[in-house]
């Protein structure tokens, strides 16, 4: 593929997460072209360098028509494979019920667990496929998905097998995370230690034997899983070859960020209530701080202190946290709006967070997350000639075309999905 007449290329560069002030550094090139072979970017340059005659070119020629090209978005935290919906809970929260109150009344995660256990793998595949299609229209080219709506061997495996099949059949790359420790299973009421042992000794071996996940995650939170249980679970996953990531400091200041650094987690996610010490330790570590402003927005909670974290030197990523309870949204446009308006991130920082740093949160920054020679050609063309429209055209999807591995997989003008 040869993409011509690009009004602007806007991209972070490098093969690892950008930290602190580095997140503002974008490479900009106007009136540009990108040449791709075998899914890899081969050349980037000014249109002035090209001959005007392309009649002999053997590949696909795509005229960008002065649109802006940015890296494909990396949504590094979702729970997109699930059964059922929880609209009633959303309204109850608006009326004043807290997340934990709903969970303690048998709602919350347990409501989705019941529905996911009941749905067939085919039903989960079809709903998951539809969500991926909608995410692709938002410019997402790589997505992480978690299990955790089974809390038993059969359903956890069902979720992970569905995600593996979706990865094989859908244009978007799906990265799977085992999160059997999303909540305490009803089969292990008040038996946290026994449940962690069950996951580690009976579920984890099957997950690794079938190569169903790359990561292990846990909801480390007051009233969910303790710091001690979280450490045991993540270290068991690490021993089995699954890299740790963690839901941390979402509802109360709990020490989850510090635990993430201590065990070498790839990312610590949520962090609405992170401590100053947690920020300091994360800034000195390689753990990516993945912030989920859509969840804070949906729960009407204070946002994670992105400005404070970036100024302290943290590597910050943004992700949707798509799930049926606390954030039933995959809107990338909303993420950009919330990041800029509510979390005081610059447009440059937000773009880096949604691309290169999201890739780093999935240990893929060496091959995706930026538009550079030698990297995979995952690219979005925007309907405007400047990346700042991602923030300026507030909470509106401006993605016109999506290219994955050098192939056009979505065109908004035709509505065509590959």
C-alpha positions as CSV (number, residue, x, y, z in Angstrom):
1,X,0.0,0.0,0.0
2,X,1.1,3.5,-0.8
3,X,-0.8,6.3,1.2
4,X,-0.5,9.6,-0.6
5,X,-1.3,13.2,0.2
6,X,-1.4,12.9,4.0
7,X,-2.1,16.4,5.4
8,X,-0.2,15.6,8.6
9,X,1.5,12.5,10.2
10,X,1.3,12.9,14.0
11,X,3.0,10.2,16.0
12,X,5.1,9.5,19.1
13,X,8.3,7.6,18.3
14,X,10.4,5.0,20.0
15,X,10.1,1.4,21.2
16,X,9.2,1.8,24.8
17,X,6.8,3.8,26.9
18,X,7.2,7.6,27.1
19,X,7.5,8.9,30.6
20,X,6.7,12.3,32.1
21,X,7.4,15.3,29.8
22,X,8.5,12.9,27.0
23,X,4.8,12.2,26.5
24,X,4.4,15.7,24.9
25,X,6.9,14.9,22.1
26,X,5.3,14.1,18.8
27,X,6.9,13.9,15.4
28,X,4.9,15.9,12.8
29,X,5.3,15.7,9.1
30,X,3.1,17.6,6.6
31,X,2.2,16.8,3.0
32,X,3.5,13.3,3.5
33,X,3.3,9.7,2.2
34,X,3.7,6.3,3.8
35,X,4.8,3.2,1.8
36,X,4.0,-0.2,3.2
37,X,5.1,-3.8,2.3
38,X,4.0,-7.0,3.9
39,X,2.3,-5.1,6.7
40,X,5.4,-3.2,7.7
41,X,6.1,0.5,7.1
42,X,9.0,0.8,4.7
43,X,9.2,4.5,3.9
44,X,7.8,7.8,5.3
45,X,8.5,11.1,3.6
46,X,7.4,14.3,1.9
47,X,5.2,14.1,-1.2
48,X,7.8,16.4,-2.8
49,X,10.2,13.4,-2.8
50,X,7.9,11.3,-4.9
51,X,7.5,11.1,-8.6
52,X,4.1,12.2,-9.7
53,X,3.6,9.1,-11.9
54,X,2.4,6.1,-9.9
55,X,1.1,4.0,-12.8
56,X,3.8,1.4,-12.3
57,X,3.0,0.8,-8.6
58,X,1.9,-2.8,-8.0
59,X,0.2,-2.3,-4.7
60,X,-2.9,-0.4,-3.5
61,X,-2.8,3.4,-3.7
62,X,-4.8,5.2,-1.1
63,X,-5.2,9.0,-1.4
64,X,-5.6,10.5,2.1
65,X,-6.9,13.7,0.7
66,X,-5.1,15.9,3.2
67,X,-6.3,13.9,6.2
68,X,-4.2,13.4,9.3
69,X,-2.6,10.0,10.0
70,X,-2.1,8.8,13.6
71,X,-1.1,5.4,14.9
72,X,-3.9,2.9,15.4
73,X,-5.3,3.2,18.9
74,X,-4.4,0.5,21.5
75,X,-7.1,-0.2,24.0
76,X,-5.1,-1.9,26.7
77,X,-7.8,-2.6,29.3
78,X,-11.2,-4.0,28.5
79,X,-13.7,-6.7,29.6
80,X,-15.4,-7.0,26.2
81,X,-16.5,-10.6,26.3
82,X,-19.4,-11.0,28.7
83,X,-23.1,-12.0,28.9
84,X,-26.1,-9.9,29.8
85,X,-26.4,-6.2,30.6
86,X,-26.8,-4.1,33.8
87,X,-28.8,-1.0,32.8
88,X,-30.9,-1.2,36.0
89,X,-27.7,-0.9,38.1
90,X,-26.5,2.1,36.1
91,X,-29.8,3.9,36.9
92,X,-29.5,2.9,40.6
93,X,-26.1,4.4,40.8
94,X,-27.4,7.6,39.3
95,X,-30.0,7.5,42.1
96,X,-27.3,7.3,44.8
97,X,-26.3,3.6,45.3
98,X,-22.6,3.0,45.4
99,X,-20.7,0.5,43.3
100,X,-19.8,-1.6,46.4
101,X,-23.4,-1.4,47.7
102,X,-24.7,-2.8,44.5
103,X,-22.1,-5.5,44.5
104,X,-23.0,-6.5,48.1
105,X,-26.7,-6.8,47.1
106,X,-25.8,-9.5,44.6
107,X,-25.4,-7.2,41.6
108,X,-22.3,-5.9,40.1
109,X,-19.8,-8.4,38.8
110,X,-21.9,-11.3,40.1
111,X,-24.8,-10.3,37.9
112,X,-22.6,-10.6,34.9
113,X,-21.1,-13.8,36.2
114,X,-24.5,-15.5,36.2
115,X,-25.3,-14.2,32.7
116,X,-21.9,-15.2,31.3
117,X,-22.1,-18.7,32.8
118,X,-25.5,-19.2,31.0
119,X,-24.4,-17.9,27.5
120,X,-22.9,-20.3,25.0
121,X,-19.5,-19.8,23.5
122,X,-21.1,-19.0,20.2
123,X,-23.3,-16.3,21.8
124,X,-20.2,-14.8,23.5
125,X,-18.3,-14.9,20.2
126,X,-21.0,-13.1,18.3
127,X,-21.5,-10.3,20.8
128,X,-17.7,-10.0,21.2
129,X,-17.3,-9.8,17.5
130,X,-19.8,-7.0,17.2
131,X,-18.1,-5.0,20.0
132,X,-14.8,-5.4,18.2
133,X,-16.4,-4.1,15.0
134,X,-17.6,-1.0,16.8
135,X,-14.2,-0.5,18.5
136,X,-12.6,-0.8,15.1
137,X,-14.8,2.1,13.8
138,X,-13.3,4.1,16.7
139,X,-9.8,3.5,15.4
140,X,-8.8,0.7,17.7
141,X,-6.4,-1.8,16.1
142,X,-5.2,-3.7,19.2
143,X,-7.3,-4.5,22.2
144,X,-6.7,-6.3,25.5
145,X,-9.6,-8.4,26.9
146,X,-10.0,-10.0,30.3
147,X,-11.8,-13.1,31.6
148,X,-13.3,-12.8,35.1
149,X,-17.0,-13.2,34.5
150,X,-16.9,-17.0,35.2
151,X,-15.0,-17.3,38.5
152,X,-15.0,-21.1,37.8
153,X,-13.0,-23.3,35.5
154,X,-15.6,-23.9,32.8
155,X,-16.6,-20.3,32.2
156,X,-13.2,-18.7,32.6
157,X,-11.9,-21.1,29.9
158,X,-15.0,-20.4,27.8
159,X,-14.3,-16.6,27.9
160,X,-10.6,-17.1,27.1
161,X,-11.2,-19.6,24.3
162,X,-13.7,-17.1,22.7
163,X,-11.1,-14.4,22.8
164,X,-8.5,-16.6,21.3
165,X,-10.9,-17.4,18.4
166,X,-11.7,-13.8,17.9
167,X,-8.0,-13.0,17.8
168,X,-7.6,-15.6,15.0
169,X,-10.7,-14.4,13.0
170,X,-11.0,-10.7,13.5
171,X,-8.7,-8.0,12.0
172,X,-8.1,-6.4,15.4
173,X,-5.4,-8.1,17.5
174,X,-6.9,-9.4,20.7
175,X,-4.5,-9.8,23.7
176,X,-6.0,-12.0,26.5
177,X,-5.7,-11.7,30.2
178,X,-6.7,-14.3,32.8
179,X,-8.6,-12.5,35.6
180,X,-10.3,-15.3,37.5
181,X,-9.7,-13.1,40.6
182,X,-12.2,-10.4,39.5
183,X,-14.3,-11.1,42.5
184,X,-14.6,-13.8,45.1
185,X,-16.5,-16.7,43.6
186,X,-19.9,-17.4,45.2
187,X,-18.7,-21.0,45.5
188,X,-16.0,-19.8,47.9
189,X,-17.9,-17.4,50.1
190,X,-15.6,-15.8,52.7
191,X,-12.8,-18.1,51.7
192,X,-10.3,-15.8,49.9
193,X,-7.3,-18.0,50.5
194,X,-9.0,-21.1,49.3
195,X,-10.2,-19.4,46.1
196,X,-6.8,-18.1,45.2
197,X,-5.4,-21.6,45.8
198,X,-8.2,-23.0,43.5
199,X,-7.3,-20.5,40.7
200,X,-3.6,-21.1,41.0
201,X,-3.7,-24.9,41.2
202,X,-6.8,-25.8,39.1
203,X,-7.6,-23.1,36.6
204,X,-4.2,-21.5,35.9
205,X,-2.5,-24.8,34.7
206,X,-5.3,-25.3,32.1
207,X,-5.0,-21.6,30.9
208,X,-1.3,-22.0,30.4
209,X,-1.5,-25.5,28.9
210,X,-3.9,-24.2,26.2
211,X,-1.9,-20.9,25.8
212,X,-5.1,-18.9,26.4
213,X,-3.6,-15.8,28.0
214,X,-0.5,-13.7,28.2
215,X,-1.4,-11.9,31.4
216,X,-2.8,-12.4,34.9
217,X,-4.8,-9.7,36.6
218,X,-6.6,-9.3,39.9
219,X,-9.0,-6.7,41.5
220,X,-6.9,-5.6,44.4
221,X,-9.3,-3.5,46.5
222,X,-10.8,-3.2,49.9
223,X,-13.7,-5.6,50.1
224,X,-12.5,-7.6,47.1
225,X,-9.0,-9.0,47.3
226,X,-6.4,-8.1,49.9
227,X,-2.8,-7.1,49.1
228,X,-1.6,-10.5,50.3
229,X,-4.0,-12.4,48.2
230,X,-3.2,-10.2,45.2
231,X,0.5,-10.8,45.5
232,X,-0.1,-14.6,45.8
233,X,-2.3,-14.7,42.7
234,X,0.0,-12.6,40.5
235,X,3.2,-14.4,41.6
236,X,1.5,-17.7,40.8
237,X,0.6,-16.4,37.4
238,X,4.1,-15.1,37.0
239,X,5.6,-18.5,37.9
240,X,3.3,-20.0,35.2
241,X,4.5,-17.6,32.6
242,X,1.7,-15.0,32.7
243,X,2.9,-11.4,33.2
244,X,1.2,-9.5,36.0
245,X,-1.1,-6.5,35.7
246,X,-3.4,-5.2,38.4
247,X,-6.6,-3.3,39.1
248,X,-5.2,-0.9,41.8
249,X,-6.4,1.9,44.1
250,X,-9.7,2.4,42.3
251,X,-12.1,2.9,45.2
252,X,-9.8,3.6,48.2
253,X,-6.1,4.2,48.7
254,X,-5.0,0.6,49.2
255,X,-1.4,0.3,48.2
256,X,-2.1,-1.4,44.9
257,X,0.3,0.8,43.0
258,X,3.1,0.0,45.4
259,X,2.3,-3.7,45.1
260,X,2.4,-3.4,41.3
261,X,5.9,-1.9,41.4
262,X,7.1,-4.5,44.0
263,X,6.1,-7.5,41.8
264,X,7.1,-5.9,38.5
265,X,3.6,-5.6,37.0
266,X,3.5,-4.5,33.4
267,X,0.7,-2.1,34.3
268,X,-1.3,-0.8,37.2
269,X,-4.8,0.2,36.2
270,X,-7.5,2.7,37.4
271,X,-5.4,4.5,40.1
272,X,-8.2,7.0,41.0
273,X,-7.0,6.9,44.6
274,X,-3.3,6.4,44.2
275,X,-1.1,7.7,47.0
276,X,1.7,10.1,46.6
277,X,4.1,7.3,47.4
278,X,2.5,5.1,44.8
279,X,3.1,7.9,42.2
280,X,6.7,8.2,43.3
281,X,7.4,4.5,43.0
282,X,5.6,4.2,39.7
283,X,7.6,7.1,38.2
284,X,10.8,5.2,39.2
285,X,9.6,1.9,37.7
286,X,8.8,0.4,34.3
287,X,5.1,-0.2,35.3
288,X,2.7,1.7,33.1
289,X,-0.1,3.6,34.8
290,X,-3.2,2.8,32.7
291,X,-5.9,5.4,33.4
292,X,-9.6,4.7,32.6
293,X,-11.4,8.0,32.6
294,X,-14.6,6.5,31.2
295,X,-15.1,4.6,34.4
296,X,-14.7,7.6,36.6
297,X,-17.1,9.5,34.3
298,X,-19.7,6.7,34.5
299,X,-19.3,6.2,38.3
300,X,-19.3,10.0,38.8
301,X,-16.0,9.7,40.7
302,X,-12.9,11.9,40.8
303,X,-10.5,11.2,38.0
304,X,-7.1,9.7,38.4
305,X,-4.5,12.4,38.9
306,X,-3.0,12.2,35.4
307,X,-1.4,15.7,35.5
308,X,0.3,14.9,38.8
309,X,1.5,11.5,37.6
310,X,2.9,12.8,34.3
311,X,4.6,15.7,36.0
312,X,6.2,13.2,38.5
313,X,7.6,11.2,35.6
314,X,5.1,8.3,35.2
315,X,4.3,6.6,31.9
316,X,0.6,7.0,31.5
317,X,-1.7,5.1,29.1
318,X,-5.4,5.6,28.5
319,X,-7.9,2.8,27.9
320,X,-11.7,2.4,27.8
321,X,-12.4,-0.3,30.5
322,X,-15.3,-1.4,28.4
323,X,-17.5,-3.6,30.6
324,X,-21.2,-4.1,31.3
325,X,-21.2,-2.5,34.7
326,X,-19.0,0.4,35.6
327,X,-18.2,1.6,32.0
328,X,-20.4,0.4,29.2
329,X,-18.5,2.5,26.6
330,X,-15.8,1.9,24.0
331,X,-15.7,5.5,22.9
332,X,-12.2,6.6,22.1
333,X,-13.5,10.1,21.3
334,X,-14.9,10.4,24.9
335,X,-11.5,9.2,26.3
336,X,-9.7,12.1,24.5
337,X,-12.3,14.6,25.7
338,X,-12.1,13.5,29.3
339,X,-8.3,13.3,29.3
340,X,-7.9,16.8,28.0
341,X,-10.8,18.6,29.7
342,X,-11.1,16.7,33.1
343,X,-7.6,15.3,33.5
344,X,-5.6,18.2,32.1
345,X,-3.6,16.2,29.7
346,X,-2.3,17.9,26.6
347,X,-3.5,16.6,23.2
348,X,0.0,15.3,22.6
349,X,0.1,13.4,25.9
350,X,-3.3,11.9,25.2
351,X,-2.3,10.7,21.8
352,X,0.9,9.1,23.2
353,X,-1.2,7.5,26.0
354,X,-3.6,6.0,23.5
355,X,-0.9,4.7,21.1
356,X,2.7,4.1,22.1
357,X,2.1,3.9,25.9
358,X,-0.9,1.7,25.4
359,X,1.3,-0.6,23.3
360,X,3.9,-0.6,26.1
361,X,1.2,-1.6,28.6
362,X,0.8,-4.7,26.4
363,X,4.6,-5.1,25.8
364,X,4.3,-4.4,22.1
365,X,5.9,-0.9,21.8
366,X,8.7,-2.4,19.7
367,X,6.3,-3.2,16.8
368,X,3.1,-1.1,17.2
369,X,2.0,2.2,18.7
370,X,3.8,4.7,16.4
371,X,4.2,5.4,12.7
372,X,7.8,4.6,12.0
373,X,9.8,2.7,9.5
374,X,10.1,-0.9,10.6
375,X,6.9,-0.9,12.6
376,X,3.6,-2.6,11.8
377,X,1.4,-0.5,9.6
378,X,-1.5,0.1,12.1
379,X,-2.8,3.6,11.1
380,X,-5.9,5.7,11.4
381,X,-6.8,8.4,9.0
382,X,-8.8,11.2,10.6
383,X,-11.4,13.4,8.8
384,X,-9.4,16.5,9.6
385,X,-5.8,17.6,8.7
386,X,-4.6,18.0,12.3
387,X,-4.4,15.6,15.3
388,X,-5.7,18.2,17.7
389,X,-9.2,17.7,16.3
390,X,-9.2,14.5,18.4
391,X,-9.7,16.8,21.3
392,X,-11.2,19.9,19.6
393,X,-14.1,18.0,17.9
394,X,-15.2,17.1,21.4
395,X,-16.3,13.5,22.1
396,X,-17.0,12.9,18.4
397,X,-15.5,10.0,16.4
398,X,-13.5,11.5,13.6
399,X,-11.8,8.3,12.4
400,X,-12.4,7.9,8.6
401,X,-10.3,4.9,7.7
402,X,-8.5,2.2,9.7
403,X,-5.5,0.3,8.3
404,X,-4.3,-2.8,10.1
405,X,-1.0,-4.6,9.1
406,X,-1.1,-2.6,5.9
407,X,-4.6,-3.5,4.9
408,X,-7.7,-1.2,4.8
409,X,-10.0,-2.8,7.4
410,X,-12.6,0.0,7.8
411,X,-13.8,2.9,5.6
412,X,-16.3,5.2,7.1
413,X,-17.4,6.5,3.7
414,X,-18.6,3.1,2.6
415,X,-19.2,1.5,6.0
416,X,-17.2,-1.4,4.7
417,X,-15.6,-3.7,7.3
418,X,-13.1,-6.2,6.1
